[in-house]
Amino acid sequence: MDTADLVGNTPVLWVPELWSGERGFWAKLEGRNPGGIKDRPALHMIEQARRRGELAPGRPIIESTSGTLGLGLALAGIIHRHPVILVGDPGMEPLMLRLLRSYGATVDTVPDPHPAGGWQEARRMRVRELLAQHPGAYCPDQYANPDNVAAYAGLAAELAAQLGRIDVLVCSVGTGGHSAGVFRALQKVRPGLRLVGVDTIGSTIFGQPARSRLMRGLGSSIHPRNVDYDAFDEVHWVAPAEAVWASRRLAATRYASGGWSVGAVALVASWLARTEPAATAIAAVFPDGPERYAETVFDDVYCAEHGLLGGKPEPEPDEIAHPTVEVERWTRCTTVVDPIGGDR
């Protein structure tokens, strides 16, 4: 078996909803990939760039990452023999930093956030500097690269084969790649499929004002062009303490958990399982596993220092009519907005 063959064919697990457990949803466990869900787009983007001649043999791959895509690019670099330079920030988990370096990647850390675009924009500016210093280097640009979206057709095919009927798909949203890619491919075989997006408070993706964000792996302080705003039926924003409760509840009850994104997605999928008609088939994508969050989500000291041990969230989200109303806890909105392109 080749190393690349370890990516994909991840299992699904039935998860009873987190409050009463009377109903439930199917979770696609992308943490079973070597590095998580972004192994899929990392390999696909690099393979396509090599095929088009945009990335010559042996030339560097340079990209911004909060962690998971970095693992995938490190894997692609090993498989295709490219040096990998990743730009992170001080919020990267120590374990993630050590893993990336162990896998042969060079990690360049920006010292300060951009005054308008936060850490993401600061990282992207550093990527541009590094590209100028390394002629022939390639940046996958996960935020706008259509190959990022196309990479998830395989995940969609797996879900269709594993579950057959799917009525609602629940995805966290960061670059917009997996929500757009899985939905577009699944919609071809399930025309009535509904897409529910899960974001974090303080993220600008769906029109909220930019604020400092504790959660990583979902949300954004910029506006990624891979987000398919027209695809979403509704969006939920989740706060860090709520995601922590859900992640820990998953671990205790199902032995299958993950970090910020997994907790946030599980919270929303559980609510849908309780409130949708009983026959509704709900599939949720869990992007990673719990390992990298040992010093954050699953660390009592860290969580206490950040006020994240407040107990069970309210069983119902707040509701707002338009996403320009700033939210501070789990909140739902059925008006989906492209902040730089208008209402859906």
Disulfide bonds with the S-S distance in Angstrom:
none
